[in-house]
């Protein structure tokens, strides 16, 4: 996924022309090196929740089935492409007609290269109705990770909650300039140094954009160069592996979010990719996380919980789960809630930005003495504990 000069790679299986702007580490079990690109109340809690009520940082749907093999050069599921300067001018309307739903466009590399075709490719994908995101080809030996994240954001990697921009990508793969810089595939970094560099980049990108950068890599590069670090599981994984299955994942990830299954010899321009989830889950990546805050109070035999969306995007189908402790049982719950004994579950159909919803629960009286009593309730990772009124 690098774009400055062209090289010819001679493989055991034959001769394959590669643009070094796009040369990738050999995906485990794959075809040859990658040539495509690529409150008034004292109790409260808050945390980010994805629009739609999801709290997962990546797509959680199981990998789609039905891939027909390398002959099709098309990944399963929601399909898309990745392109670079070497891909040239692109007929984005034709790509959309062929089924492309998203595109990743090469924006920058290191601290001194910006793709001359980025603006045209990025804008063209959006005009054709595709969701699009930018990617940065890492050169970790040239500067610190934070510096390269800043360069990326200044040159195409800035994210905005406009419903069509995917988070930026950090492209990590084999060093394609070994003969020039005389460094190994890990750019001369130890695993500890590589992990620190990736951490610096991803932290700065999140500070600058509010989103977690997508990490593009191969299982083999990640294992070799980071020591198979488990430190980045919150970042969506874009796995590069040519073949009929994604195969084994790097440590730290239980699932991939995107999969590059083939090079640019498929029906779409550039690399052949898929999103591991539904179109609506893909769309969710283009929206800012909504922030849910819980506050509440206990008076007599009643608990009142206020759910606030402090973000800029609506939340739909937000689910809450609660349980009393100390022996109290629910006797009544408001609209959208179901209860049984000490447990309650509620669904808020829609909670707009900067709005609140109030839930009221009635429980059996708490007699004097006895164990501590109260209510614990959660909305995703956001939890609230209310002690019973005395």
N, C-alpha and C positions, 0 to 999 in steps of 0.2 A: 504494500500500500504506500510505496514511496515513489517519487516522481521526477527525479532530476536527470538521470542518465539512463541509457538502456544497456543491458548486459545480455549475454547469451549463456544460458545454463545448459550444460551437457549432462543429461541424466542417463542412468543405466537403461531406462526404458526408451530412450530416444533423445532427440534434441528439442528443447522447448525454449522459445524466445520469451524472455522475461523483461519487463520494465522494472528497474530497481526501485522505482518509486512505489512499486506494488509487490515486490517480492516478499513472500511470507515464510515463516518457519514451516517446515513440513508437518502438516497436521497428522497426528497419529493415525496410522492406518489409512492414509489418504492418498490422493494422486500427488504428482510432483508439486514443487514449491509454488505458492500462491501468486498468480500474476494479475489479479483483478483489482484489488484495492483493499480496495476496501474503504371576688364576691363579698357581700355583707356577711358572709359565712366564713368561718376560719378553715374550711376544708375545701381544697381544690386540686385539680390536676389537669395537665394539658399535654398534648403531643400531636405530631403531624399525622394525618390520616389522608390517604389518597382520595381524590374525588371519586364518588361512587361508594364510599364507605370502606374501601379496601385499605388494609394496612401493610400489604406486602410491597417490598421495594422492586419486585420484578414480577414477570408473568408467572402465575402459579398453575395454570392449566397444564395437564399432561401433554407430552409431545404428541402432535397429531400423527396419525398413521396413514398409510397409503402411498408412500413415496414409491415411485415406479422404477427407481434406479438411476444410475449415472447416465444412461442413454437419454433420459429426459432432460438432464441438466436443470432440473427444477426441484427446489426444496418443497416439502409439503406445507399445508396450512396457509396462513396469510403471507403472501410472498412479496419480496421486494428486491432491490438491487443496491450495489455500492459502486460508485464511479470515481474517477480521478481525471486529472488532466490528460492522461494517456487514453482515456475512453473517447475523447474528442467530443464533437458536437452530437447531441442526443435528441432524438425524436421522442419527447416525453409523452406526447399524446399516444403514440404507438405503444410505448411502454405501459401506459395506463390501460390501453386496450388489450394488452397481452396479460393483464392481471396484476401488474405491480401496484401495491398499496403504499409502499414507502421506499425511500431512497436515502442512503448515506453518501455524502459528498466530501471528498478530500478537501480540507481547508488549509492546513498548515503542517509544518514539519520543523522540529527543532526550535530555533529562535530566529531563523532568517529566511524561511521559505514559505511563500503563500502561493497556492495553486492559481495560475492565471485564468483558469476556466471556472473557478469556484462560483463567482457571482452568477454567471450564466446558467450553470448546471443547477445550482441551488434554487435560483428563482424559477427556472423552467420546470423543475419538479413540482414546486408549489402551484404554479399556474395550471398544471395538468391535473391538479387535485390530489397529488401524493403528499403524504406526511413526509417530512424530510429532516435530517439531522446532519451535522458536520462531524468530521473526524480529524484527529491530530496524530500524525505519525511521530512517535516518541524517539528522541535521540538523547537518551539519559546521560551520555558522556559529555554532551556539549554544555549543559547548564543544569541548575536545580529543577526539580519538578514544579515548584510553585512558579518559577519564571516561565516555564513552557506553558503552564496553564494560563497565565496572564497573556502570553503571546497568542494562544489559541482563542481566548475570549475576544481579544482585540481584532482578530482576523477571521471571524466567521463562526466561532464557537459559542457566541453569546446565546443564552436560552431565554425565551419569552413565552409566557402562558397565552398563546394565541390559538390553540387548538390544532396547530399543524406542525409545530416544531418539536422534534424529538430531542432528548438530552444529548449532549456532546459525547463523543467517543474518544477514549484513549487507546490508540493502536499500539500494541506491544508484540513485537515479533523479532525473528532473527535479524541480526545486524547485516544489512545487505552491502555495506561498504567496508567489509573486512580488509580487502586489499589496499584500500586507501587509508583507513584509520588504524590498521593493524591491531584491531581488537577482535575478541571472540564474539560468538553469537549473543552473549549477554552484555556486550559493550564494555567489557572489562570490569563489570560490577560483581561483587560478591552477592550471594542471596540476601544478606542483611542490608547491603547498600541498595539493591534493587527494590526491596520491600519498602525501605525508607523513601526512595525516590517516588514510587507509585503513591505512597501515602501522602507525600508533599503535594503531588499533582492533584489527587482526588480531593484532598481537603481544601486546597485553594479553589478548585473548580466549584465545589459546593458553596464556599464562601461568596464567590462571585456571582453565582447563578441561582442558588437555592436548590439545585438538583444534584443527584449523584451521577457522576459520569459513568457511562457504559464502558466496560473494559472488553476490548477485542483482543483475543489471544488464542494460542493453541495449547492443548494440554501439555505437550512436550516442552514448549518454551517455558510455560509457567513452572513446571516441575524442575527444569534445569536451572532456570535463572532466578526464581524466587524461593527455591527449596520447597515448592508446593505450599506456599503460604495460605493460611486460612483467614487472613486478616481483612479480606475485601468482599465478603459474602453479601454485604448490603448493596454493593454495586451490581447493576444488571450485567450479566455475562453475555457477550457475543462470541460464540465459539466458532473457530475456523477448523473445519475438518471435512475434507472432500470424501464423499461416500454416500452410502444409503442410510446411515444412522449417525447421530451425533457422537456416539461412543462415550468413553469414560470422560468425566468432567474433571477439571482441576479441583484441588482441595478448596473447601470454603463455600462451594456452590452445590446445592442439591438439584438445581435445574438450570438450564440455559434459558435466556430470554430471546436471543436471536441465534440463528445458526447459518453459517455460510457453508453450503454443501457442495458448491461447484464453482468453477471459474467462469469466465465470460463467454464460454461457448454454448450457453443456453439460449432460451428464448427472450431473455431480458438483456439489456445492455449492462456491461459490467458483471460483478459477481452475482451468483444466484443464492438468494437468502430466504429465510422464513422466520416469522415471529411465532414463538411458542405460546399461543393463546388465541383469544378471539379478537375480532376487529375492535370491539369496545374496550378490551384490555389494552390493545395497542394505542388507541385514542387516549386512554387515561394517562399515558406517559407524556402527552403533550400538554397536560393541565397541571397547574400548581397544586401541591398537596393542601388539602383543607386542614385546618387545625381545630381539633375538638377539645373543649374544656368542660369539665364537670365540676359543679359546685352544689352544695346542698345544706340542709338543716334538718334537725329532728325536733319535733314538738309533740309532746304527748305520745300517742300511739301512731303518729304519722311521720313519714319521711318524705321530704320534697327534694327532688334532684333537678337541677337546671342544666340542660345541655346547650352549649354555645358553640357555634361555628365561627371562629375568629378569623378564618381565612377569606380568600377572595373567590373561591369556587363553591358551588352548591355541593352538598353531600346527599346522596340518595340511598335508600334502603340501609340506613345506619342501624346496626344491631347492638343492643345492650343486654348484658347478662348480669344478674345480681343474686345475692344470697344473704340471708340473715344469719347471724351467729348468736349464740347464747340461748337458743331455745325459742325465740320469737318465730311466729309463722305468719305468712301473708293472709289477710282476709279480704283485701280489695286492692285493685290496681287500675290505673287509668287506661284510656283508649290506646290501642296498639300493644298492650301488654297481656301476657298470660302468666299465671302463677300456679304453683302447686307446692304446698307445704312451705319450705324455707327458700324455694327457688323462684325466680321470676325472669322472664325474657320479654324484651320489648323491641319493636321496630319503628323507627321514625322514617316515614316514607320519603320526606324531603326536608332538608334543613338548608335554607339559603345562606349565602355569605353574610356575616355580621348579624345573624339572627339567633334566637334561642327557642328552646322548647322546654316545657316543664312537665315533669312526671311526678305523680303523687302516689304513695303506697301507704296502706293502712295495715298494721300488724296487730297481733294479740298483745294485750297489755304486759308490760314488764313489771313483775312484782318486786318488792324490796329485797335487797340482798341478792344472792345467787351469782352466776357467772357474768362476765362482761357481755353486754348485748349491743347489737348494732347491725348495720347494713354495709356490705361491700358490693359495689357495682362497677362494671367496666364497659367501655366502648373501645374495642380493639386494645391497643396498649395503654389507653388512658384509664386509670383506676381511681376510685374514690371510696374512702371508708368513713362512715358516719357513726359515731357512738350513739346509743339510744339516749333519749331525753331522760333526765332524772326528776 
